[in-house]
Amino acid sequence: MLKVASYNIHKGIGTDRRRNPGRIIDVLNEIDADIVALQEADRRFGARAAAIPEKLLEMHSDYSAIPLDVQTDSMGWHGNAILVRNSAKVIAHDIMHIPCLEPRGAIMAHFELAGQQLAVFGMHLDLSGLWRRRQAAAIIKLAQEKEREVPVVLMGDLNEWSAAGGCLKDFGKAFEMVECGRSFHSRSPIATLDRIMHSSNFHCADAGVHDSAAARKASDHLPVWADLDCR
């Protein structure tokens, strides 16, 4: 059984408008997932420095960020990052240039953890429905190609407000959607923006939204999680 999670950390800025990466780490430790896809993991302007300093993550958690070898001070690519247990063996990783109106990207990491190989795709899609569907089409194509090698999990902030339309319909044709629940806004969740999807190789045993006192303060999104086992 693997526990995966997706979390838009809002650059480490909480609902009190204070930047406090330590609170994000506290929430990550509460969730205790094996793999976490982060969105808004880098600061927006300037050098795009990581929202969570590497040393802080190293000292206070059991996670490491997948090295994307793109920007020296950043944790991810266009704000997308993947955290894994330090015990994981990274086999491959890649960044994906996807159609975009505003700066957007997606990332992939292929690794082995607890004897299981899998590939994880992390994403943060556009605010525009038209561009979201174009981005979804590009990611689906790449994920289906990777699925020929290993089981695949896709996670991220899809920015899709509809219940089943738009890019959700596109993803749903290719992958199984996990019903986690409403994750935005963290103080009073009304929208299911954060999603987890997986290939048919996996079975979802349980899933939900991590709604704790710490999570309500740490970011404007609540994390979503799922327990997956390989069929």
C-alpha positions as CSV (number, residue, x, y, z in Angstrom):
1,M,0.0,0.0,0.0
2,L,1.3,3.4,-0.9
3,K,-0.1,6.7,0.4
4,V,0.0,9.6,-2.1
5,A,-1.0,13.2,-1.6
6,S,-1.3,16.5,-3.6
7,Y,-0.9,19.9,-1.9
8,N,-1.0,23.4,-3.3
9,I,1.2,25.1,-0.7
10,H,0.5,28.7,-1.9
11,K,4.3,29.5,-1.8
12,G,4.3,28.9,1.9
13,I,1.9,31.8,2.6
14,G,-0.9,30.9,5.0
15,T,-4.4,32.2,5.4
16,D,-3.0,34.7,7.8
17,R,-0.9,36.1,4.9
18,R,2.3,35.1,6.6
19,R,5.0,33.1,4.8
20,N,5.9,30.1,7.1
21,P,7.3,27.1,5.4
22,G,7.6,25.3,8.7
23,R,3.8,25.1,8.9
24,I,3.8,23.3,5.5
25,I,6.3,20.8,6.8
26,D,4.1,20.2,9.9
27,V,1.1,19.4,7.6
28,L,3.2,17.1,5.4
29,N,4.3,15.2,8.5
30,E,0.6,15.0,9.6
31,I,-0.4,13.5,6.3
32,D,2.5,11.0,6.4
33,A,2.3,10.2,2.7
34,D,4.9,8.3,0.8
35,I,4.7,10.6,-2.2
36,V,3.5,14.2,-2.4
37,A,2.9,16.4,-5.5
38,L,3.3,20.0,-4.6
39,Q,2.0,23.1,-6.5
40,E,3.2,26.7,-6.0
41,A,6.3,25.2,-4.5
42,D,8.5,28.1,-5.6
43,R,8.2,31.8,-5.1
44,R,6.6,33.6,-8.0
45,F,9.1,36.4,-8.7
46,G,12.8,36.9,-8.8
47,A,15.0,33.8,-8.7
48,R,11.9,31.6,-8.1
49,A,13.5,30.3,-4.9
50,A,12.0,27.3,-3.2
51,A,9.1,28.1,-0.9
52,I,10.5,25.4,1.5
53,P,14.3,25.7,2.1
54,E,16.1,22.4,1.4
55,K,17.8,22.4,4.8
56,L,14.5,22.9,6.6
57,L,12.9,20.0,4.7
58,E,15.9,17.8,5.4
59,M,16.0,18.6,9.2
60,H,12.3,18.3,9.9
61,S,10.9,15.6,7.6
62,D,11.7,12.3,5.9
63,Y,11.2,13.8,2.4
64,S,13.5,14.8,-0.5
65,A,12.4,16.8,-3.5
66,I,12.9,15.0,-6.8
67,P,15.9,16.8,-8.5
68,L,14.6,18.3,-11.7
69,D,18.0,19.9,-12.7
70,V,16.3,23.0,-14.1
71,Q,16.8,25.9,-11.7
72,T,19.4,26.0,-9.0
73,D,17.4,27.6,-6.2
74,S,14.0,26.3,-7.1
75,M,12.3,23.2,-5.7
76,G,10.4,22.5,-8.9
77,W,9.4,23.5,-12.4
78,H,6.8,26.3,-12.8
79,G,6.0,25.7,-9.1
80,N,5.4,21.9,-9.5
81,A,7.5,19.6,-7.3
82,I,7.4,16.0,-6.1
83,L,8.5,14.9,-2.7
84,V,9.3,11.3,-1.9
85,R,10.6,9.4,1.1
86,N,14.3,9.5,1.4
87,S,14.3,5.7,1.0
88,A,13.0,6.0,-2.6
89,K,15.2,5.1,-5.5
90,V,14.8,7.7,-8.3
91,I,15.0,6.0,-11.7
92,A,14.1,8.9,-14.0
93,H,12.6,12.4,-14.0
94,D,11.5,14.9,-16.6
95,I,9.8,18.3,-17.1
96,M,7.0,18.8,-19.6
97,H,6.4,21.8,-21.7
98,I,2.6,22.0,-22.1
99,P,0.4,24.4,-24.1
100,C,-0.1,27.5,-22.0
101,L,-1.5,31.0,-21.9
102,E,0.4,31.8,-18.7
103,P,3.6,30.1,-17.4
104,R,2.6,26.5,-16.7
105,G,4.3,23.2,-16.7
106,A,4.1,19.6,-15.5
107,I,6.6,17.2,-14.2
108,M,7.2,13.4,-14.0
109,A,9.2,11.2,-11.7
110,H,9.7,7.4,-12.1
111,F,11.0,5.7,-8.9
112,E,10.9,2.6,-6.8
113,L,9.5,2.7,-3.3
114,A,8.8,-0.2,-1.0
115,G,9.5,-2.7,-3.8
116,Q,7.0,-0.9,-6.2
117,Q,7.9,1.0,-9.3
118,L,5.6,3.7,-10.4
119,A,5.6,7.0,-12.2
120,V,4.0,10.2,-10.8
121,F,2.9,13.2,-12.8
122,G,2.5,16.5,-11.0
123,M,0.6,19.4,-12.5
124,H,-1.0,22.8,-11.9
125,L,-3.4,23.6,-14.8
126,D,-4.5,26.9,-16.3
127,L,-7.3,29.1,-15.1
128,S,-8.8,29.1,-18.6
129,G,-11.0,26.1,-19.5
130,L,-9.8,26.0,-23.1
131,W,-6.1,25.9,-22.1
132,R,-6.8,23.4,-19.3
133,R,-8.2,20.9,-21.9
134,R,-5.2,21.4,-24.1
135,Q,-2.9,20.9,-21.2
136,A,-4.8,17.8,-20.1
137,A,-4.5,16.3,-23.7
138,A,-0.7,16.8,-23.7
139,I,-0.3,15.2,-20.2
140,I,-2.7,12.3,-20.9
141,K,-0.6,11.4,-24.0
142,L,2.6,11.4,-22.1
143,A,1.1,9.5,-19.1
144,Q,-0.3,6.8,-21.4
145,E,3.1,6.3,-23.0
146,K,4.6,5.9,-19.5
147,E,1.9,3.6,-18.4
148,R,3.3,1.0,-20.9
149,E,6.3,0.7,-18.5
150,V,4.9,1.2,-15.0
151,P,1.7,2.1,-13.1
152,V,1.0,5.8,-13.2
153,V,-0.4,8.3,-10.7
154,L,-1.4,11.8,-11.7
155,M,-1.9,14.6,-9.1
156,G,-2.3,18.3,-8.9
157,D,-4.4,21.4,-8.8
158,L,-6.5,21.1,-11.9
159,N,-8.3,24.5,-11.4
160,E,-11.5,22.8,-12.7
161,W,-14.6,24.0,-10.9
162,S,-17.1,21.8,-12.8
163,A,-18.2,18.5,-11.2
164,A,-17.5,16.3,-14.2
165,G,-16.9,18.4,-17.3
166,G,-14.0,20.1,-18.9
167,C,-10.6,18.5,-18.3
168,L,-12.1,16.1,-15.8
169,K,-14.0,14.4,-18.6
170,D,-10.8,14.1,-20.6
171,F,-8.8,12.7,-17.7
172,G,-11.7,10.4,-16.7
173,K,-11.6,8.7,-20.1
174,A,-8.0,7.7,-19.7
175,F,-7.5,7.2,-15.9
176,E,-9.5,6.4,-12.8
177,M,-10.5,9.5,-10.7
178,V,-10.2,9.3,-7.0
179,E,-13.0,11.0,-5.0
180,C,-11.1,12.9,-2.3
181,G,-13.5,15.8,-1.6
182,R,-13.5,19.6,-1.4
183,S,-10.1,21.2,-0.8
184,F,-10.5,24.9,-1.6
185,H,-10.7,27.3,0.2
186,S,-9.0,25.8,3.2
187,R,-11.0,27.9,5.7
188,S,-14.4,26.8,4.2
189,P,-13.9,24.3,1.3
190,I,-16.4,24.8,-1.5
191,A,-14.5,23.5,-4.6
192,T,-12.8,20.2,-5.6
193,L,-9.8,21.7,-7.3
194,D,-7.2,19.3,-6.2
195,R,-7.3,15.8,-7.8
196,I,-5.7,12.4,-7.8
197,M,-6.0,10.0,-10.7
198,H,-4.4,6.6,-11.4
199,S,-4.0,3.9,-14.0
200,S,-6.0,0.7,-13.8
201,N,-2.9,-1.1,-12.3
202,F,-3.8,0.6,-8.9
203,H,-6.8,0.1,-6.6
204,C,-7.8,3.0,-4.3
205,A,-8.5,1.6,-0.8
206,D,-9.2,4.9,0.8
207,A,-9.0,8.7,0.1
208,G,-9.9,12.1,1.6
209,V,-9.1,15.7,2.3
210,H,-6.6,16.3,5.1
211,D,-8.6,18.9,7.2
212,S,-6.6,19.8,10.3
213,A,-6.2,23.0,12.3
214,A,-2.6,23.3,10.9
215,A,-3.7,22.7,7.3
216,R,-6.4,25.4,7.6
217,K,-3.7,27.9,8.4
218,A,-0.7,26.8,6.3
219,S,-2.2,27.4,2.8
220,D,-5.4,28.4,1.0
221,H,-5.7,24.8,-0.2
222,L,-6.2,21.7,1.9
223,P,-4.1,18.6,0.9
224,V,-5.8,15.6,-0.7
225,W,-4.6,12.0,-0.2
226,A,-5.2,8.5,-1.4
227,D,-4.1,5.0,-0.3
228,L,-3.3,2.9,-3.4
229,D,-2.4,-0.7,-3.8
230,C,-1.2,-2.5,-7.0
231,R,-3.7,-4.9,-8.4
